Amino acid sequence: ARERGVQVMLPTDVVIAQDIAADAETDVVKVEQGIPEGWKGLDIGPQTAAAYAQAVLDSATVVWNGPMGVFEVEPFAAGTVAVARALAQTDGFTVVGGGDSAAAVRLLDIDADAIDHISTGGGASLELLEGKTLPGVAALRRPASRMGALMVAAGLVWLLAELANSAVPALVAAGLILATVPLAVVYHLLLAFHLHHQ
């Protein structure tokens, strides 16, 4: 990061509690103090939240992957709320990647229309940014599958039937096309799943 002139922002304060509960006793500690024995860091602190929100507001492009804390429990939601609100207010291009982040936008009543793109594929989004090829995209780049060939054949039968002005073969071909489209989609999804888990 230093070689590229990129600033890496780390938390300076943390919201801590002994339990993840709405009525838990909380405290804010500076990172250099450390988290006391028996306590857990459950959200970024107010100083960090303000710094992160300002960084988001000042950025031309923001990719957000992962909430700041245990946002589902009210005492630990403030950091995520601050970053999500900044994301909805910035003039920069914004992407939310990951199921938890997408859920935070929805559950915390953030204006999702103000965010340019929301995806539940957090890990996949990061892999795409790394330049890796995603299994589903790789499957789509392969030469026509048998299913694709069947769709082309059905399309040709339909075209020939239309040219011959015959309704019955055209209906049969149209039925074949309609039947093979969902099968082709299922085939490619299964192929992508198989390639991803090899």
Protein Blocks (a to p, Z undefined) as FASTA:
>chain_A
ZZnopacdddfbdcddfbdcfkbccddddfklopaehiacfbdcfklmmmmmmmmmmpmb
dcdeddfbdfkbmklmmmmmmmmmmmmmpmbdcddedjklmmmmmmnopafklpmbdcfb
lmlmmmmmnopacfklmmmmpccdfklmmmmmmmmmmmmmmmnopaklmmmmmmmmmmmm
mmmmmmmmmmmmmmmmZZ
